[in-house]
Amino acid sequence: MATRKPKGLLTRCSNTMTESQYLAWIRSALRSKWLRWQPRNDCLKAARRVYKGPSKLQKWEYQCAICTKWHVAKSMEMDHYPHDAGSILSVDDIGQFCNNLYCETSNLRALCKPCHKIYTLSQSKGISMEEAELEKKVNEKMKDTNLLAYLASYGYTGSSVSNAVKRKALVSKLMKEKE
């Protein structure tokens, strides 16, 4: 079995890792330790209640800070609010990443996965939550294998749907009209 060679220079860990692999390894280690960070666990504890459903195996359910619906633990994520933990693009970024990641409870909130994805998209693109939710729906519709039939049902065929950019604009327009 052939081994894959990294594309960058092997400069870290006895010349077995690229700079990018090394920084990813550090980021992963910091995030795994963060799972035991007490303020994170306190935030989760504050968002939970005794499960009120039919499953006898489930003990807790958690409330999303955005949609306020109750969810099982597997569908929850922690959000660094109002700013994310950031990223590590160089060794110099590690200190700031740690300061942001290991924050207090006041800078954390429990979100369900769908709300967290929409919130993250809105933050990364600098758009409102509503615009991010619409964009997420448009992106999901763009993956639909029956997309051309969907557009044809609204009278869009031929050159108006000839490429992905045109199709995405049409889907976005149709979804905005639905709302």
GROMACS elastic network, one bead per residue, 0.5 to 0.9 nm:
[ bonds ]
;  ai    aj funct       b0    kb
    5     8     6  0.88810   500
    6     9     6  0.76436   500
    6    10     6  0.77688   500
    6    17     6  0.80008   500
    6    18     6  0.71282   500
    7    10     6  0.88138   500
    7    18     6  0.81553   500
    8    11     6  0.87966   500
    8    17     6  0.87145   500
    8    18     6  0.56761   500
    8    19     6  0.77282   500
    8    20     6  0.82330   500
    9    12     6  0.88648   500
    9    15     6  0.82998   500
    9    17     6  0.79524   500
    9    18     6  0.55609   500
    9    19     6  0.76467   500
   10    13     6  0.83458   500
   10    14     6  0.83129   500
   10    16     6  0.56027   500
   10    17     6  0.50231   500
   10    19     6  0.73378   500
   11    14     6  0.73202   500
   11    16     6  0.72024   500
   11    17     6  0.63130   500
   11    18     6  0.57729   500
   11    19     6  0.66370   500
   12    15     6  0.50254   500
   12    16     6  0.62730   500
   12    17     6  0.50337   500
   12    18     6  0.61040   500
   12    19     6  0.64498   500
   12    21     6  0.86625   500
   12    22     6  0.65969   500
   13    16     6  0.55568   500
   13    17     6  0.58994   500
   13    18     6  0.86571   500
   13    22     6  0.77337   500
   14    17     6  0.77709   500
   15    18     6  0.77302   500
   17    20     6  0.78461   500
   17    21     6  0.56612   500
   17    22     6  0.59363   500
   18    21     6  0.51428   500
   18    22     6  0.61601   500
   18    23     6  0.86707   500
   19    22     6  0.50898   500
   19    23     6  0.62130   500
   19    24     6  0.85950   500
   19    90     6  0.82357   500
   20    23     6  0.52189   500
   20    24     6  0.61252   500
   20    25     6  0.85517   500
   20    89     6  0.79206   500
   20    90     6  0.84910   500
   21    24     6  0.50645   500
   21    25     6  0.60815   500
   21    26     6  0.86906   500
   22    25     6  0.50756   500
   22    26     6  0.63553   500
   22    27     6  0.87003   500
   23    26     6  0.50828   500
   23    27     6  0.61116   500
   23    28     6  0.85326   500
   23    88     6  0.65722   500
   23    89     6  0.72940   500
   23    90     6  0.71778   500
   23    91     6  0.73380   500
   23    94     6  0.87303   500
   24    27     6  0.50288   500
   24    28     6  0.60406   500
   24    29     6  0.85820   500
   24    88     6  0.78788   500
   25    28     6  0.51501   500
   25    29     6  0.62383   500
   25    30     6  0.87057   500
   26    29     6  0.51369   500
   26    30     6  0.61977   500
   26    31     6  0.86007   500
   26    88     6  0.87565   500
   26    94     6  0.85260   500
   27    30     6  0.51986   500
   27    31     6  0.61304   500
   27    32     6  0.86061   500
   27    87     6  0.81469   500
   27    88     6  0.70235   500
   27    94     6  0.82988   500
   27    97     6  0.86992   500
   28    31     6  0.51549   500
   28    32     6  0.61153   500
   28    33     6  0.87147   500
   29    32     6  0.52053   500
   29    33     6  0.63826   500
   29    34     6  0.86534   500
   30    33     6  0.53056   500
   30    34     6  0.61985   500
   30    98     6  0.76997   500
   30   101     6  0.84482   500
   31    35     6  0.67773   500
   31   101     6  0.79391   500
   32    35     6  0.55809   500
   32    36     6  0.78983   500
   33    36     6  0.57552   500
   33    37     6  0.70021   500
   34    38     6  0.86074   500
   34    40     6  0.77265   500
   34   101     6  0.74748   500
   34   102     6  0.69007   500
   35    38     6  0.85155   500
   35    40     6  0.72731   500
   35    41     6  0.78535   500
   36    39     6  0.88564   500
   36    40     6  0.75144   500
   36    41     6  0.71468   500
   37    40     6  0.54862   500
   37    41     6  0.65716   500
   37    42     6  0.88623   500
   37   102     6  0.72394   500
   38    41     6  0.50737   500
   38    42     6  0.60457   500
   38    43     6  0.85860   500
   38   104     6  0.87704   500
   38   105     6  0.86823   500
   39    43     6  0.61200   500
   39    44     6  0.86526   500
   39   102     6  0.83173   500
   39   103     6  0.74279   500
   39   104     6  0.54938   500
   39   106     6  0.86176   500
   39   108     6  0.81842   500
   40    43     6  0.51985   500
   40    44     6  0.64392   500
   40    45     6  0.86982   500
   40    78     6  0.75579   500
   40   102     6  0.85206   500
   40   103     6  0.83590   500
   40   104     6  0.76937   500
   40   105     6  0.64128   500
   40   108     6  0.70500   500
   40   109     6  0.85706   500
   41    44     6  0.50676   500
   41    45     6  0.60887   500
   41    46     6  0.86253   500
   41   105     6  0.87368   500
   42    46     6  0.61658   500
   42    47     6  0.87444   500
   42   105     6  0.69091   500
   43    46     6  0.51457   500
   43    47     6  0.64958   500
   43    78     6  0.84578   500
   43   105     6  0.57553   500
   43   106     6  0.83816   500
   43   108     6  0.66682   500
   43   109     6  0.64011   500
   43   110     6  0.69429   500
   44    47     6  0.51865   500
   44    48     6  0.64777   500
   44    62     6  0.75174   500
   44    78     6  0.79891   500
   44   109     6  0.77865   500
   44   110     6  0.62592   500
   45    48     6  0.53777   500
   45    49     6  0.82577   500
   45    62     6  0.84185   500
   46    49     6  0.83754   500
   46    62     6  0.87367   500
   47    61     6  0.83238   500
   47    62     6  0.53173   500
   47    63     6  0.53520   500
   47    64     6  0.75086   500
   47    65     6  0.81225   500
   47   109     6  0.83447   500
   47   110     6  0.67386   500
   48    51     6  0.86475   500
   48    60     6  0.62838   500
   48    61     6  0.54984   500
   48    63     6  0.62937   500
   48    70     6  0.85544   500
   49    52     6  0.85739   500
   49    59     6  0.86090   500
   49    60     6  0.56721   500
   49    61     6  0.56632   500
   49    62     6  0.64657   500
   49    63     6  0.81950   500
   49    70     6  0.89854   500
   50    58     6  0.88643   500
   50    59     6  0.60105   500
   50    61     6  0.63194   500
   50    62     6  0.88447   500
   51    54     6  0.86717   500
   51    55     6  0.84514   500
   51    56     6  0.89554   500
   51    58     6  0.65794   500
   51    59     6  0.54054   500
   51    61     6  0.51617   500
   51    62     6  0.86482   500
   51    72     6  0.86292   500
   52    55     6  0.85225   500
   52    59     6  0.86957   500
   52    60     6  0.84063   500
   52    61     6  0.81416   500
   53    56     6  0.80845   500
   53    58     6  0.83748   500
   54    58     6  0.87909   500
   55    58     6  0.57833   500
   55    59     6  0.86193   500
   56    59     6  0.74831   500
   58    61     6  0.79556   500
   58    72     6  0.80782   500
   60    71     6  0.89129   500
   60    72     6  0.71249   500
   60    73     6  0.74654   500
   61    70     6  0.60421   500
   61    71     6  0.53910   500
   61    73     6  0.63462   500
   62    69     6  0.81404   500
   62    70     6  0.52573   500
   62    71     6  0.51810   500
   62    72     6  0.62139   500
   62    73     6  0.64722   500
   62    76     6  0.74192   500
   62   110     6  0.78908   500
   62   111     6  0.87633   500
   62   112     6  0.85545   500
   63    66     6  0.87594   500
   63    67     6  0.82575   500
   63    68     6  0.55196   500
   63    69     6  0.55210   500
   63    71     6  0.62788   500
   63    72     6  0.89388   500
   63    76     6  0.86548   500
   63   110     6  0.72783   500
   63   111     6  0.75184   500
   63   112     6  0.78818   500
   64    67     6  0.57415   500
   64    69     6  0.57273   500
   64    70     6  0.64934   500
   64    71     6  0.74329   500
   64    76     6  0.76097   500
   64   109     6  0.82155   500
   64   110     6  0.56987   500
   64   112     6  0.53404   500
   64   115     6  0.79962   500
   65    68     6  0.54766   500
   65    69     6  0.83236   500
   65   109     6  0.65175   500
   65   110     6  0.59668   500
   65   111     6  0.56182   500
   65   112     6  0.81434   500
   65   115     6  0.89102   500
   66    69     6  0.83172   500
   66   110     6  0.87462   500
   66   111     6  0.67019   500
   66   112     6  0.82639   500
   66   115     6  0.67424   500
   66   116     6  0.87219   500
   67    70     6  0.88457   500
   67   111     6  0.82870   500
   67   112     6  0.81816   500
   67   115     6  0.71835   500
   68   111     6  0.88435   500
   69   112     6  0.84102   500
   70   112     6  0.85949   500
   71    74     6  0.81320   500
   71    75     6  0.63364   500
   71    76     6  0.70478   500
   71   112     6  0.70316   500
   72    75     6  0.57269   500
   72    76     6  0.70633   500
   72   112     6  0.89999   500
   73    76     6  0.53911   500
   73    77     6  0.84488   500
   73   112     6  0.89569   500
   74    77     6  0.81833   500
   74   113     6  0.89511   500
   75   111     6  0.85494   500
   75   112     6  0.56327   500
   75   113     6  0.56244   500
   75   114     6  0.85338   500
   76   110     6  0.65756   500
   76   111     6  0.56285   500
   76   113     6  0.56500   500
   76   116     6  0.86433   500
   77   109     6  0.85083   500
   77   110     6  0.58865   500
   77   111     6  0.53715   500
   77   112     6  0.59814   500
   77   113     6  0.60656   500
   77   116     6  0.71129   500
   78   108     6  0.66269   500
   78   109     6  0.58018   500
   78   111     6  0.60972   500
   78   112     6  0.85245   500
   78   116     6  0.82984   500
   79    82     6  0.85263   500
   79    83     6  0.86570   500
   79    84     6  0.71752   500
   79    85     6  0.88278   500
   79   107     6  0.82875   500
   79   108     6  0.56066   500
   79   109     6  0.53058   500
   79   110     6  0.61959   500
   79   111     6  0.65999   500
   79   116     6  0.71496   500
   80    83     6  0.57504   500
   80    85     6  0.63014   500
   80   100     6  0.79650   500
   80   101     6  0.75888   500
   80   103     6  0.81461   500
   80   107     6  0.57246   500
   80   109     6  0.67335   500
   81    84     6  0.63926   500
   81    85     6  0.89637   500
   81   106     6  0.81770   500
   81   108     6  0.54146   500
   81   109     6  0.67223   500
   82   107     6  0.67277   500
   82   108     6  0.82373   500
   83    86     6  0.80296   500
   83   100     6  0.81445   500
   83   107     6  0.81209   500
   83   123     6  0.89521   500
   84    87     6  0.88565   500
   84   100     6  0.72419   500
   84   101     6  0.79446   500
   84   120     6  0.87587   500
   85    96     6  0.85113   500
   85    97     6  0.59110   500
   85    98     6  0.78774   500
   85    99     6  0.81362   500
   85   102     6  0.84593   500
   85   103     6  0.88996   500
   86    93     6  0.88629   500
   86    96     6  0.81595   500
   86    97     6  0.58886   500
   86   100     6  0.71719   500
   86   101     6  0.79622   500
   87    90     6  0.89936   500
   87    93     6  0.73625   500
   87    94     6  0.82741   500
   87    96     6  0.89743   500
   87    97     6  0.63676   500
   88    91     6  0.71558   500
   88    92     6  0.81156   500
   88    93     6  0.51954   500
   88    94     6  0.59453   500
   88    96     6  0.87844   500
   88    97     6  0.66809   500
   89    92     6  0.81099   500
   89    93     6  0.64091   500
   89    94     6  0.84875   500
   90    93     6  0.54812   500
   90    94     6  0.73739   500
   91    94     6  0.56355   500
   91    95     6  0.83927   500
   92    95     6  0.68719   500
   92    96     6  0.81647   500
   93    96     6  0.55827   500
   93    97     6  0.60791   500
   93    98     6  0.87155   500
   94    97     6  0.50240   500
   94    98     6  0.61542   500
   94    99     6  0.86722   500
   95    98     6  0.52026   500
   95    99     6  0.62989   500
   95   100     6  0.87269   500
   96    99     6  0.50127   500
   96   100     6  0.61626   500
   96   101     6  0.84656   500
   97   100     6  0.51846   500
   97   101     6  0.58975   500
   97   102     6  0.83780   500
   98   101     6  0.50402   500
   98   102     6  0.57424   500
   98   103     6  0.83926   500
   99   102     6  0.55580   500
   99   103     6  0.64426   500
  100   103     6  0.56961   500
  103   106     6  0.80708   500
  103   107     6  0.63415   500
  103   108     6  0.76347   500
  104   107     6  0.57304   500
  104   108     6  0.70650   500
  105   108     6  0.51933   500
  105   109     6  0.77226   500
  106   109     6  0.79377   500
  110   116     6  0.88697   500
  111   114     6  0.81763   500
  111   115     6  0.62101   500
  111   116     6  0.56786   500
  112   115     6  0.54836   500
  112   116     6  0.60827   500
  112   117     6  0.86989   500
  113   116     6  0.50265   500
  113   117     6  0.61249   500
  113   118     6  0.86476   500
  114   117     6  0.52504   500
  114   118     6  0.63303   500
  114   119     6  0.86250   500
  115   118     6  0.51202   500
  115   119     6  0.59677   500
  115   120     6  0.84465   500
  115   133     6  0.88128   500
  116   119     6  0.50333   500
  116   120     6  0.59522   500
  116   121     6  0.84456   500
  117   120     6  0.51511   500
  117   121     6  0.61040   500
  117   122     6  0.85882   500
  117   136     6  0.87838   500
  118   121     6  0.50881   500
  118   122     6  0.61419   500
  118   123     6  0.86455   500
  118   129     6  0.65658   500
  118   130     6  0.86730   500
  118   132     6  0.56828   500
  118   133     6  0.57566   500
  118   135     6  0.89076   500
  118   136     6  0.71968   500
  119   122     6  0.50747   500
  119   123     6  0.62040   500
  119   124     6  0.86322   500
  119   128     6  0.85711   500
  119   129     6  0.62051   500
  119   132     6  0.74301   500
  119   133     6  0.85707   500
  120   123     6  0.50967   500
  120   124     6  0.60700   500
  120   125     6  0.85516   500
  120   132     6  0.87718   500
  121   124     6  0.51712   500
  121   125     6  0.60729   500
  121   126     6  0.81327   500
  121   127     6  0.80287   500
  121   129     6  0.82724   500
  121   132     6  0.59908   500
  121   133     6  0.85355   500
  121   135     6  0.88335   500
  121   136     6  0.83924   500
  122   125     6  0.53953   500
  122   126     6  0.55608   500
  122   128     6  0.56810   500
  122   129     6  0.56147   500
  122   130     6  0.84952   500
  122   131     6  0.74622   500
  122   132     6  0.51197   500
  122   133     6  0.83035   500
  123   126     6  0.50929   500
  123   127     6  0.67291   500
  123   128     6  0.81382   500
  123   129     6  0.86184   500
  123   132     6  0.89221   500
  124   127     6  0.80526   500
  125   128     6  0.89054   500
  125   132     6  0.83005   500
  127   130     6  0.81767   500
  127   131     6  0.61329   500
  127   132     6  0.64502   500
  128   131     6  0.51894   500
  128   132     6  0.61881   500
  128   133     6  0.85951   500
  129   133     6  0.60472   500
  129   134     6  0.85760   500
  130   133     6  0.50863   500
  130   134     6  0.62378   500
  130   135     6  0.86088   500
  131   134     6  0.50891   500
  131   135     6  0.61248   500
  131   136     6  0.85930   500
  132   136     6  0.60929   500
  132   137     6  0.86284   500
  133   136     6  0.50779   500
  133   137     6  0.63195   500
  133   138     6  0.86691   500
  134   137     6  0.51071   500
  134   138     6  0.61605   500
  134   139     6  0.86040   500
  134   172     6  0.76439   500
  134   175     6  0.75065   500
  134   176     6  0.77425   500
  135   139     6  0.60705   500
  135   140     6  0.85584   500
  135   172     6  0.75255   500
  136   139     6  0.51006   500
  136   140     6  0.62189   500
  136   141     6  0.86473   500
  137   140     6  0.50782   500
  137   141     6  0.61643   500
  137   142     6  0.85944   500
  137   172     6  0.86626   500
  137   175     6  0.82675   500
  138   141     6  0.50475   500
  138   142     6  0.61255   500
  138   143     6  0.88992   500
  138   168     6  0.70575   500
  138   171     6  0.62428   500
  138   172     6  0.58452   500
  138   175     6  0.74708   500
  139   142     6  0.50423   500
  139   143     6  0.67329   500
  139   168     6  0.79309   500
  140   143     6  0.54147   500
  140   144     6  0.69517   500
  141   144     6  0.51663   500
  141   145     6  0.87867   500
  141   147     6  0.70308   500
  141   168     6  0.87802   500
  141   171     6  0.75397   500
  142   145     6  0.81974   500
  142   147     6  0.65955   500
  142   164     6  0.83329   500
  142   167     6  0.78526   500
  142   168     6  0.67030   500
  142   171     6  0.77383   500
  143   146     6  0.87263   500
  143   147     6  0.76388   500
  144   147     6  0.53116   500
  144   148     6  0.88938   500
  145   148     6  0.79263   500
  145   149     6  0.88511   500
  146   149     6  0.52998   500
  146   150     6  0.61885   500
  146   151     6  0.87911   500
  147   151     6  0.62397   500
  147   152     6  0.85196   500
  147   167     6  0.84793   500
  147   171     6  0.88920   500
  148   151     6  0.51173   500
  148   152     6  0.59910   500
  148   153     6  0.85650   500
  148   156     6  0.83817   500
  148   157     6  0.77240   500
  148   161     6  0.75966   500
  148   167     6  0.83663   500
  149   153     6  0.61342   500
  149   154     6  0.88815   500
  149   157     6  0.89370   500
  150   153     6  0.52460   500
  150   154     6  0.70259   500
  150   156     6  0.88197   500
  151   154     6  0.53383   500
  151   155     6  0.65911   500
  151   156     6  0.52690   500
  151   157     6  0.71201   500
  151   161     6  0.79329   500
  151   167     6  0.79994   500
  151   170     6  0.77493   500
  151   171     6  0.75431   500
  151   174     6  0.89496   500
  152   157     6  0.55536   500
  153   156     6  0.73445   500
  154   157     6  0.89333   500
  154   174     6  0.86665   500
  156   159     6  0.86753   500
  156   160     6  0.62088   500
  156   161     6  0.66838   500
  156   170     6  0.83523   500
  157   160     6  0.58474   500
  157   161     6  0.57353   500
  157   162     6  0.81037   500
  158   161     6  0.58431   500
  158   162     6  0.62759   500
  159   163     6  0.81824   500
  159   166     6  0.88805   500
  160   163     6  0.81238   500
  160   166     6  0.64909   500
  160   167     6  0.75366   500
  160   170     6  0.85232   500
  161   164     6  0.74576   500
  161   165     6  0.85439   500
  161   166     6  0.56679   500
  161   167     6  0.51224   500
  161   168     6  0.88957   500
  161   170     6  0.80901   500
  162   165     6  0.86717   500
  162   166     6  0.68973   500
  162   167     6  0.74530   500
  163   166     6  0.55484   500
  163   167     6  0.63011   500
  163   168     6  0.87215   500
  164   167     6  0.50106   500
  164   168     6  0.59682   500
  164   169     6  0.85363   500
  165   168     6  0.51904   500
  165   169     6  0.62533   500
  165   170     6  0.87109   500
  166   169     6  0.51629   500
  166   170     6  0.62509   500
  166   171     6  0.86770   500
  167   170     6  0.51141   500
  167   171     6  0.61289   500
  167   172     6  0.85365   500
  168   171     6  0.50989   500
  168   172     6  0.60506   500
  168   173     6  0.85156   500
  169   172     6  0.51242   500
  169   173     6  0.61329   500
  169   174     6  0.86554   500
  170   173     6  0.50261   500
  170   174     6  0.61216   500
  170   175     6  0.85772   500
  171   174     6  0.51073   500
  171   175     6  0.61100   500
  171   176     6  0.85384   500
  172   175     6  0.52183   500
  172   176     6  0.61282   500
  172   177     6  0.86425   500
  173   176     6  0.51958   500
  173   177     6  0.62924   500
  173   178     6  0.88030   500
  174   177     6  0.51278   500
  174   178     6  0.63404   500
  174   179     6  0.89811   500
  175   178     6  0.50142   500
  175   179     6  0.65586   500
  176   179     6  0.53775   500
